């Protein structure tokens, strides 16, 4: 008898109106759209608690559940996460780089939501996501109503997000707003995005905080919420995030990592073992009390060490 695991995906507002098969094909890295449709035909995908058809449209805050056969997985790299804020409605934690925000078909126990379920004794709802290698503030809700309210705030751009990025090279500008549309690249790497004339509008405000000989510390405040937005915009400026396998040198390092062929020399060329992007601050109106809520995660040790190696003073 097959042992199954249910993996939940909560739909962010900027994907509202998409077909469920198209959305999952974007989210599930190892599945094509045809393979997602096969999962749906097998009854392994549900939306709003019911079996779904491929053409069904999703809404903000919807929950999609995909059922996978349970697999062996390595133990979690972190048994606990540092809690930055907790009240009756919310939990904010400092997600380490290398930890998934939510489970996938291969990693369940090692995802942030699973770690927190064990740590806090309750299931939480993601209000947003951070890429696996991105560290920093991750905000979760304790109940569906609060989750919906948070999703609305993110969708309506009523949350200020400030990231710290260590970017390759000496950034010439002090402040700059980049407005370049982003869309799928459509090449070999399915998840890779690119600046595209027919893509979705995207805007990021950048401020150079400091520069060393070969790297710069940049404050990035995205005004929209496109996939990999900060990384794509910095790469388009000629200053990819240090350690970014996907947006450095055409993504060759990413392909090598997938094939498990990445070498120490490759990592040295990238400038870091992971992408040096840190979700530093979140500022929003509390969804229950209406009061201003400011959340901050100090940069982790690997980020601070690399700043120091480039002669850059890192915020604490």
Secondary structure, DSSP 4 states (H G I P E B T S, - for coil): ---EEEEEEEPPGGGTT-BHHHHHHHH-TT--HHHHHHHHHTT-EEETTEE--TTPBP-TT-EEEEEEE----PPPS-S--EEEEE-SSEEEEEEPTT--SS--SS-STTSHHHHHHHHHSS--EESS---TT-EEEEEEESSHHHHHHHHHHHHTT-SEEEEEEEEES----SEEEEE--EEE--SS-TT-EEE-TTSB--EEEEEEEEE-SSEEEEEEEESS--TTHHHHHHHHTT-PBTT-SSSSGGGHHHHHHHTT---HHHHHHHTSSS--EEEEEEEEE-TTT--EEEEE-PPPHHHHHHHHHTT-PPP-
